[in-house]
Amino acid sequence: MGVVKLRVAICGGGPGGLAHACALAKYSDISVNIYESAAKFSPFGAGIGIWPRAWNVLCALGLGEDMAKITSVPSTSGTGPFHSSTVLALNTDCPSVPQSILVHSFSFRKSDQSNGFTFGNMYSRGPLLTFHRAQFQEVLLQHLPPSCRIHHSKRLKSYSQGRHGGPIRLSFEDGTHATCDVLVGADGIKSAVRNCLLQEYAEVSRDNGQLTGEQKISPRKEYVSWAGSIAYRALIPVERLMEDCDKGLLVLPTTPTMYIGTDVHMIVYPVSKGKVVNLVLFQFQPESQGIPYHGPWSKEVDESEIFNVARFDSWEPEVKRWLKYVRKPTKWAIHMVVDLPTFISGHAVLIGDAAHSCSPHQGTGAGQAIEDAYFLAELLGDPRTTLNTLTQALKVYDKFRRPWTQETGAKAMANCRYFTLHYDDFDFVHADAATVTQKLHDLTDLMIDEWKWCWTTTVEDSLKLALSQLQDICMPDSEAM
Ligand SMILES: Cc1cc2nc3c(=O)[nH]c(=O)nc-3n(C[C@H](O)[C@H](O)[C@H](O)COP(=O)(O)OP(=O)(O)OC[C@H]3O[C@@H](n4cnc5c(N)ncnc54)[C@H](O)[C@@H]3O)c2cc1C
């Protein structure tokens, strides 16, 4: 490494932190250290889906080919096997993707009745690419720059920085310290970076006589809240399903399928190139949204617990058949970060779940973390960004990424309601069949309309705009915070 213009410390080695390190790989004048609290990388969770918008970012980072080797997607017809050429062809601007790769990306079924039926199908320009989390993480790790140093068992406690610039001092739980020029908080929903950053923001706001910031973030707990949703996640090896499949009792999904009922829904899709099925069962209690959740946010539970989530005896038989294959699911209380007043303070910046954790109902949380990671790296790597103009570059990041991610988070929460039949105050239980069907069709149109940003927009478009603004404002910092 030659002359180093910036020393970046990434706190957290999840999808956001690792993608950020990969995105900085091409900038030889930026040194990267990752501080991860866990003793080793071990992804907690099951499957993960990536839409074309985030997929294009992974391709821009040079990860497309390796990721394509481990993904499971339907062919363009939605019924055949995976074609890697189709996937790789997605690395173009979405609007220019030919109509021929319009794919069947989701089926929606009304399932809380014995005769369930498919009421909607979603077609997208490019599929939802699905992955086993461990394999997804492995590819990110393989693409880390050789110069990137990873420090395990380093749980950040706090950081401090001067009001007018200078290095940031990191303090870890084990009593050790480190310094950097830019601190990237990629430490997830319980972010320690965010705690410090918002505290700083409050103090600066107070000192500047602007109380809004301080009012918005106090007390601390208020910026993370329970979405009122619980998820049970499991991976099922396909070989265990073969007996039911051979008898025609179960059909392996080639496309993600959503089984929908009042307050409860379930999604199944293939991962590991079709060798494993990812299953997530959700329960939504609208009245619980925003109230404190008592108990661990994620833990392994006994499979018997899932049968108490709904009265599955009255659901279509396929759902119960899937559930009987679940072993040792993990239970997640879905929490969200409420709209923060800032993602930056001085030379500290938040990305991914630390900044905007949202409900997983559009399958975009990791995708948004990857987008942040890339967007921020492009701003930091730009030759106009130096120690003197760093604050301005971070302001551009905040200006573009904060409204965008907060808006997509609201769309994800809307899907949480729609998937559990909370729509338009309509009574899906007592209405007649024809009206229910019409309402479900309206609901499908609405969901697709609010979801299509995942394949009709690109990160590159907003990045171009951001880089042009960097041009306008990149004067040496007048003040660091
Ligand atoms: C049920 C469910 C399904 C989902 N499905 C999808 C999907 O299909 N598609 C999708 O895009 N997203 C999905 N998500 C969301 C996705 O998992 C998250 O948005 C994503 O993991 C966020 O990545 P991150 O790197 O920001 O944070 P995290 O993945 O939370 O990583 C944070 C890292 O920081 C480390 N850390 C934490 N605290 C500290 C500290 N103090 N010091 C140092 N290190 C620390 C942690 O150990 C961890 O490695 C889903 C989420 C859930 C709950």
The ligand as a MOL file (V3000), in Angstrom:
LIG
                    3D

  0  0  0     0  0            999 V3000
M  V30 BEGIN CTAB
M  V30 COUNTS 53 58 0 0 0
M  V30 BEGIN ATOM
M  V30 1 C -36.3880 -13.2270 9.1360 0
M  V30 2 C -35.4760 -12.3400 8.3330 0
M  V30 3 C -35.3770 -12.5280 6.9560 0
M  V30 4 C -34.5690 -11.6680 6.1830 0
M  V30 5 N -34.5090 -11.8610 4.8460 0
M  V30 6 C -33.8010 -11.0070 4.0740 0
M  V30 7 C -33.7310 -11.1760 2.6580 0
M  V30 8 O -34.2950 -12.1130 2.0990 0
M  V30 9 N -33.0420 -10.2570 1.9410 0
M  V30 10 C -32.3970 -9.2040 2.5150 0
M  V30 11 O -31.8070 -8.3920 1.7940 0
M  V30 12 N -32.4240 -9.0360 3.8570 0
M  V30 13 C -33.1080 -9.9000 4.6450 0
M  V30 14 N -33.1320 -9.7400 6.0060 0
M  V30 15 C -32.4400 -8.5800 6.6060 0
M  V30 16 C -30.9380 -8.8190 6.7310 0
M  V30 17 O -30.6660 -9.9810 7.4660 0
M  V30 18 C -30.2830 -7.6270 7.4340 0
M  V30 19 O -30.7860 -6.4360 6.9190 0
M  V30 20 C -28.7730 -7.6900 7.2230 0
M  V30 21 O -28.2120 -8.8010 7.8880 0
M  V30 22 C -28.1160 -6.4020 7.7550 0
M  V30 23 O -26.7340 -6.4800 7.5570 0
M  V30 24 P -25.7450 -5.5950 8.4530 0
M  V30 25 O -24.3780 -5.9650 8.0040 0
M  V30 26 O -26.1640 -4.1820 8.3930 0
M  V30 27 O -25.9900 -6.0600 9.9590 0
M  V30 28 P -25.8340 -7.4890 10.6380 0
M  V30 29 O -26.1140 -8.5810 9.6830 0
M  V30 30 O -26.6520 -7.4410 11.8790 0
M  V30 31 O -24.2860 -7.5770 11.0350 0
M  V30 32 C -23.7700 -6.8240 12.0930 0
M  V30 33 C -22.4090 -7.3870 12.4970 0
M  V30 34 O -21.8490 -6.5540 13.4990 0
M  V30 35 C -21.3660 -7.3370 14.5770 0
M  V30 36 N -21.4610 -6.4900 15.7780 0
M  V30 37 C -22.5700 -6.1630 16.4760 0
M  V30 38 N -22.2550 -5.3310 17.4890 0
M  V30 39 C -20.9310 -5.1040 17.4090 0
M  V30 40 C -20.0170 -4.2980 18.1680 0
M  V30 41 N -20.4310 -3.5540 19.2070 0
M  V30 42 N -18.6940 -4.3030 17.8290 0
M  V30 43 C -18.2540 -5.0480 16.7600 0
M  V30 44 N -19.0810 -5.8190 16.0150 0
M  V30 45 C -20.4030 -5.8380 16.3250 0
M  V30 46 C -22.2620 -8.5570 14.5880 0
M  V30 47 O -21.6390 -9.6610 15.2170 0
M  V30 48 C -22.4780 -8.7810 13.0900 0
M  V30 49 O -21.4670 -9.5830 12.5340 0
M  V30 50 C -33.8900 -10.6050 6.8050 0
M  V30 51 C -33.9590 -10.4400 8.2000 0
M  V30 52 C -34.7340 -11.2970 8.9660 0
M  V30 53 C -34.8140 -11.0890 10.4520 0
M  V30 END ATOM
M  V30 BEGIN BOND
M  V30 1 1 1 2
M  V30 2 1 2 3
M  V30 3 2 2 52
M  V30 4 2 3 4
M  V30 5 1 4 5
M  V30 6 1 4 50
M  V30 7 2 5 6
M  V30 8 1 6 7
M  V30 9 1 6 13
M  V30 10 2 7 8
M  V30 11 1 7 9
M  V30 12 1 9 10
M  V30 13 2 10 11
M  V30 14 1 10 12
M  V30 15 2 12 13
M  V30 16 1 13 14
M  V30 17 1 14 15
M  V30 18 1 14 50
M  V30 19 1 15 16
M  V30 20 1 16 17
M  V30 21 1 16 18
M  V30 22 1 18 19
M  V30 23 1 18 20
M  V30 24 1 20 21
M  V30 25 1 20 22
M  V30 26 1 22 23
M  V30 27 1 23 24
M  V30 28 2 24 25
M  V30 29 1 24 26
M  V30 30 1 24 27
M  V30 31 1 27 28
M  V30 32 2 28 29
M  V30 33 1 28 30
M  V30 34 1 28 31
M  V30 35 1 31 32
M  V30 36 1 32 33
M  V30 37 1 33 34
M  V30 38 1 33 48
M  V30 39 1 34 35
M  V30 40 1 35 36
M  V30 41 1 35 46
M  V30 42 1 36 37
M  V30 43 1 36 45
M  V30 44 2 37 38
M  V30 45 1 38 39
M  V30 46 1 39 40
M  V30 47 2 39 45
M  V30 48 1 40 41
M  V30 49 2 40 42
M  V30 50 1 42 43
M  V30 51 2 43 44
M  V30 52 1 44 45
M  V30 53 1 46 47
M  V30 54 1 46 48
M  V30 55 1 48 49
M  V30 56 2 50 51
M  V30 57 1 51 52
M  V30 58 1 52 53
M  V30 END BOND
M  V30 END CTAB
M  END
